[in-house]
Amino acid sequence: MPSTAIPEFFSEFAKLGEDCTVPEGAVLWEEGDAAGDVLLLLEGGLEVTHRTPQGNIIVLGLLEAGAVVGELACFDGLPRSATVHARTPCRFLRISGNRFIEVLQRYPKVLSQFLWLEIQRIRHLTDRFAATYDRAITDPLTRLYNRAFFQDRLRMELSRAAQMGDVVSVVFFDIDQFKEVNDGLGHPAGDQVLARTADLLRETARRGDIVARYGGDEFAALLYGANSLEAYQIAELARVRLEADPPRSGADGRQYRVTLSAGVAVFPSDAPDREGVLKAADLKLYEAKSAGRNRVAASI
């Protein structure tokens, strides 16, 4: 938990703890080590890391003076959940876990101060988790959901729809002749086309709909409760809005108008499962492309 202020309750532990210093790079404990001492950081900075099952190292936090480290393991007795090492020379009070708990139990004022410190830490970690999760489920260019999140939500929503007797529509969108547009305008302008298309799809979708960048210049929408006609109308509105955009001028002097094709499939009428719905939507998209592009194909 980033902080530069030393909490008042540190003074309560000064006579109980051992004043220690370590050089930069020193490892205070490894993930999986037995629970033991609690550290009250007085000077310097610590780094807290975790090794994933795949062997990757994730930085969980950077701690500054005023942080308490290792207290959770002393409460539950479980092995250390992360590795802690000094990223700068550090000075801290080292206190045994048992004595740390005794002081908190004996002095309500110290306990309340410690509780407030933990609340700040939890809020900070919550913000970090939310930001990390957002990066994991969104496409960085368009800020739409990514394909993996779309697939997970589709699986969940189809299960819910099967239980409730509801319908779910899936719409695949594809920018017409995007390679030609991208090559003619240049890749930076091509990225702008993708971002603009994403904005229109987001604005056109209903509240609660899931819109994702499915890959390359292809997008997908999950419309819970929308029948074929309703899904067609939403897709058609997005198509019309993009078609109404002014043409873009390429370096070769040509004018490039960006258009969309779309295919609509409905669960359970078009297919009884996730793979079938995705395939049906893809076939409808192919139908729209084959019929001349810049249109929506649906069974209505």
Buried (B, 14 or more C-beta within 10 A) or exposed (E): BBBEEBBEBBEBBEEBBEEBEBEEEBEBBBBEBEBBBBBBBBEBBBBBBBBEEEEEEEEBBEBBBBBBBBBBBBEEEEEBBBBBBBBBBBBBBBBBBEBBBEBBEEBEEBBEBBEEBBEBBEEBEEEEEEEEEEEEBBBEEBEBBBBEBBBEBBEEBBEEBBEEEBBBBBBBBBBBBBEEBBBBBEEEBBBBBBBBBBBBBBEBBEEEBBBBBBEEBBBBBBBBBBBBBBBBBBBBBBBBBBEEBEEBEBEEEEEBBBBBBBBBBBBBBBBEEBEBBBBBBBBBBBBBBEEEBBBBBBEE
